[in-house]
Amino acid sequence: MKTIIETLFNQNNKIANMFALSESIVVYPGDCLDLLKTIPDESIQFVVTSPPYNIGKEYEKRLHLDLYLQQQAQVIAECVRALSPKGSICWQVGNYVDRGAIIPLDTILYPIFSGLGLRMRNRIIWHFEHGLHCSRRFSGRYETIIWFTKSDDYVFNLDPVRIPQKYPGKKYFKGPKAGQYSCNPLGKNPGDLWVIPNVKSNHVEKTEHPCQFPVELIERLVLSLTNERDWVLDPFLGTGTSVIAAIRHGRRGVGAETVSKYVELARQRIRQEMEGTLRTRPMDRPVYDPVEAGNSLTAVPWKRKDPKQMTLFEKRMMYRKERR
């Protein structure tokens, strides 16, 4: 018997340019508002995206913040129209920088979603270790994913995204279950703080796009907020990561992208995913720890003026040696 993935995405399957409910994969080369006009009401189960942050990247046209919010509101309203009653929207954003001051975009986008009748279920913090280094404030090492639903009756599948228990051998110490294991054997809820490496420099998924989603980040959302064969929409598709995460797990994927080189990159990566040749970081791989790995670059090469001062790395290494 063929699997759902084989049924949806066989060798003859194409990547369509225009949306139709009969398709399985759509990469629309143009403005997302034009794509959304072709999508019927309440036909999309999950909308997930990382919109341009209005910070002057090569693919952005820097706008005044008020105009930026107006444009975002247009797209969000259309996404809500196309969203299933049991559907979810995840909007992943960082900070807008205005003359050195930061403005958290999720806080100023929240009223748009709330005003359209959506309910926030989580504000997920995505933490990563690498990025630009700041000299006059602490370096930014997180972004947020704001998750909204259209109703109180929404799809949420926790089991596929559970993570290993910290203390799997823990038992109840009193009550009717005393002596029985207290942990779920499938793992624990991952919580709302996700430590997932961002796509920088040597990351296996790196392309020329400056702000690329890691596939595993979207996989966790797709598995928990959709069912097989559901439609996943990304109005700002970039290099196709959201569609890749969708089709990897037997969902249908659609997205729009205005930059032609990213459209081609998205199509290329989606084809590689269908062929089984796309290289991605596995969901269950632990975050790389250079100290545990014995990386020589963790050794401090300079001498300190104060011999009593120790770097955080050295303290951690000493602590681990003491525990052993």
C-alpha positions in Angstrom: 0.0 0.0 0.0 1.3 3.4 -0.9 2.0 5.9 1.8 0.3 9.3 1.9 3.5 11.0 0.9 3.9 8.6 -2.1 0.3 9.3 -3.1 0.6 13.0 -2.9 4.1 13.4 -4.4 4.9 10.8 -7.0 7.6 11.1 -9.7 5.2 12.8 -12.1 4.0 15.5 -9.6 4.8 19.0 -10.6 5.4 22.2 -8.7 2.4 24.4 -9.8 2.6 28.2 -10.3 -1.0 28.8 -9.5 -3.2 27.6 -6.6 -5.8 25.0 -7.1 -7.3 22.6 -4.5 -6.4 19.7 -6.8 -2.6 20.6 -6.5 -0.3 19.5 -3.8 2.7 21.9 -4.2 2.4 25.5 -5.3 5.2 28.1 -5.6 3.6 31.3 -6.7 6.1 33.7 -8.3 4.6 37.0 -7.2 2.9 39.0 -4.5 1.2 37.0 -1.7 -1.9 39.2 -1.9 -2.4 38.1 -5.5 -2.0 34.5 -4.5 -4.4 34.8 -1.6 -7.1 36.1 -3.9 -7.1 32.7 -5.6 -7.4 30.7 -2.4 -11.0 29.8 -1.3 -12.4 30.8 2.1 -11.5 28.5 5.0 -9.4 26.1 2.8 -6.1 26.4 4.6 -5.4 24.6 7.8 -2.1 26.3 8.8 -0.5 29.6 7.9 3.2 30.0 8.9 5.6 32.6 7.9 8.5 34.9 8.7 7.6 38.2 7.0 10.2 40.8 6.1 11.1 42.7 9.3 11.4 46.2 7.6 15.0 46.4 8.6 16.5 47.0 5.1 17.6 43.6 4.0 18.3 43.2 0.3 14.9 41.8 -0.3 13.1 44.5 1.6 12.1 48.0 0.8 12.4 49.9 4.1 9.1 51.5 5.1 7.8 53.7 7.8 6.6 51.5 10.6 3.0 52.6 10.2 2.9 51.8 6.5 4.6 48.5 7.3 1.9 47.6 9.7 -0.8 48.5 7.2 0.7 46.2 4.7 1.0 43.4 7.2 -2.6 43.9 8.3 -3.7 43.4 4.7 -1.9 40.1 4.4 -3.0 38.9 7.8 -6.7 39.7 7.1 -6.5 37.7 3.8 -4.8 34.8 5.6 -7.6 34.8 8.3 -10.2 34.7 5.5 -8.5 31.6 3.9 -8.0 29.9 7.3 -10.0 26.8 8.3 -12.2 27.2 11.5 -9.9 24.7 13.1 -6.8 26.3 11.7 -3.8 28.1 13.2 -1.5 31.0 12.2 2.1 31.3 13.3 3.8 34.6 12.6 7.6 34.5 13.4 9.2 37.9 13.9 12.1 39.7 15.5 12.7 43.3 16.3 12.3 46.6 14.3 15.3 48.8 15.0 14.7 52.6 15.0 17.7 54.8 15.6 19.3 52.2 17.9 16.1 51.5 19.8 14.4 48.1 19.4 10.6 47.6 19.0 9.4 44.0 19.4 7.3 43.4 16.3 5.1 40.7 17.9 3.8 43.2 20.4 2.7 45.7 17.8 1.3 43.0 15.5 -0.8 41.4 18.3 -3.7 43.9 18.0 -4.1 43.1 14.3 -4.7 39.4 15.0 -6.8 40.1 18.1 -8.9 42.6 16.1 -9.7 39.9 13.6 -11.1 37.7 16.3 -8.1 35.3 16.7 -7.0 33.9 20.0 -3.3 33.7 21.0 -2.3 30.2 22.3 1.4 30.7 22.8 4.2 33.2 22.4 7.0 30.9 21.6 10.6 32.0 22.1 13.0 30.7 19.5 16.5 30.8 21.0 19.7 30.4 19.0 23.4 31.0 19.7 24.7 32.8 16.6 24.1 36.2 15.1 25.4 39.8 14.9 27.4 41.0 17.9 26.2 44.3 19.4 28.6 46.8 21.1 26.1 49.1 22.9 23.4 46.6 24.0 23.3 42.8 24.6 23.4 40.8 21.4 20.0 39.6 20.2 19.7 35.8 20.4 16.0 35.1 20.1 13.0 35.7 18.0 9.3 35.0 18.7 6.6 32.9 17.1 3.1 34.1 18.0 0.5 31.4 17.5 -3.1 32.2 17.0 -6.2 30.1 16.4 -9.5 31.0 14.7 -11.6 29.2 17.3 -11.4 27.2 20.5 -11.8 24.0 18.5 -8.4 23.7 16.8 -6.0 21.0 15.8 -3.2 20.3 18.3 -1.2 17.1 18.1 1.3 17.0 21.0 2.6 13.4 20.7 4.5 13.8 17.4 6.6 16.7 18.8 7.3 15.4 22.3 11.0 15.6 23.4 13.0 13.3 25.7 12.2 13.4 29.3 14.9 15.0 31.6 14.2 12.3 34.3 12.6 9.4 32.6 13.0 7.2 35.7 11.1 9.5 37.9 8.2 7.9 39.9 5.3 9.0 41.9 6.3 9.0 45.6 2.8 9.0 47.1 -0.9 8.5 46.4 -2.6 5.7 44.4 0.2 5.7 41.8 3.1 5.6 44.2 6.0 3.6 42.7 4.7 4.0 39.1 6.6 6.0 36.5 5.3 9.5 36.4 6.6 10.5 33.0 4.9 10.1 29.6 6.8 7.3 27.8 6.5 9.3 24.5 8.4 12.2 26.0 7.5 15.6 27.4 5.9 18.7 26.1 8.6 20.9 24.5 7.3 24.0 26.2 7.4 27.5 24.7 11.2 28.0 24.7 12.7 26.3 21.7 16.5 26.0 21.3 17.1 25.4 17.7 20.2 26.5 15.7 19.6 29.3 13.2 20.8 28.9 9.6 24.2 30.6 9.6 27.6 30.0 8.0 28.3 26.3 8.2 24.7 25.2 8.7 23.9 22.3 6.4 20.8 24.1 5.0 22.5 27.5 4.3 21.6 29.2 1.0 22.3 32.7 -0.1 19.1 33.9 1.6 20.1 36.1 4.6 17.2 35.1 6.9 16.4 31.5 6.3 14.1 29.3 8.4 15.6 26.0 9.7 13.4 23.2 8.5 13.2 21.6 11.9 11.5 24.7 13.4 8.7 24.5 10.9 8.5 20.7 11.1 7.6 21.0 14.8 4.8 23.4 14.0 3.5 21.4 11.0 3.4 18.2 13.0 1.6 19.7 15.9 -0.9 22.0 14.2 -2.0 20.0 11.1 -3.1 16.6 10.0 -2.0 14.7 6.9 -3.2 16.1 3.6 -3.9 19.5 5.1 -2.8 22.7 3.3 0.1 24.7 4.8 0.5 28.3 3.5 3.5 30.6 3.7 2.7 34.0 2.2 6.5 35.0 2.3 8.0 31.8 1.2 11.7 32.7 0.8 13.6 29.6 -0.2 10.7 27.2 0.4 11.3 25.9 3.9 7.7 25.9 4.9 6.6 23.9 1.9 9.5 21.5 2.4 8.4 20.8 6.0 4.8 20.4 4.9 5.4 17.8 2.1 8.0 15.9 4.2 5.1 14.9 6.5 2.4 14.3 3.9 0.8 17.8 3.9 0.2 20.1 1.0 2.2 23.2 0.6 1.7 26.6 -1.0 3.7 29.8 -0.8 4.4 33.1 -2.6 7.8 34.8 -3.3 8.5 38.0 -5.2 12.3 37.7 -5.6 13.0 35.5 -8.7 16.3 34.0 -7.4 14.5 32.8 -4.3 11.6 31.4 -6.3 14.1 29.3 -8.2 15.9 28.3 -5.0 12.6 27.2 -3.4 11.7 25.1 -6.4 15.2 23.5 -6.5 15.1 22.7 -2.7 11.5 21.3 -3.0 12.5 19.0 -5.9 15.5 17.8 -3.8 13.1 17.1 -0.9 10.8 15.0 -3.2 13.9 13.1 -4.5 15.1 12.5 -1.0 18.4 14.4 -1.6 17.8 17.6 0.4 20.2 17.9 3.3 18.7 19.2 6.5 19.4 19.2 10.2 17.4 16.3 11.8 14.8 17.3 14.4 16.1 15.0 17.1 19.8 16.1 16.8 21.1 17.7 20.1 22.5 21.3 19.8 26.2 21.2 19.2 28.3 21.8 22.3 31.9 22.8 21.3 33.2 22.1 24.8 31.7 18.6 25.0 33.0 17.9 21.5 36.5 18.9 22.5 36.8 21.7 20.0 40.2 23.3 20.3 38.8 26.8 19.5 37.3 26.8 23.0 40.7 27.3 24.6 41.4 30.9 25.7 44.4 32.2 23.7 45.0 35.5 25.6 46.3 36.2 29.1 44.1 38.0 31.6 45.1 40.9 33.7 43.2 39.5 36.6 44.2 35.8 37.2 41.2 35.3 39.4 38.7 36.0 36.6 37.6 33.0 34.7 35.7 32.8 31.4 32.3 31.1 31.4 33.7 28.3 29.2 36.5 27.6 31.7 34.0 27.6 34.7 31.8 25.2 32.8 34.7 22.8 32.0 35.9 22.9 35.6 32.4 22.1 36.9 32.1 19.2 34.5 35.4 17.8 35.6 34.5 18.1 39.2 31.2 16.2 38.6 33.1 13.4 37.0 
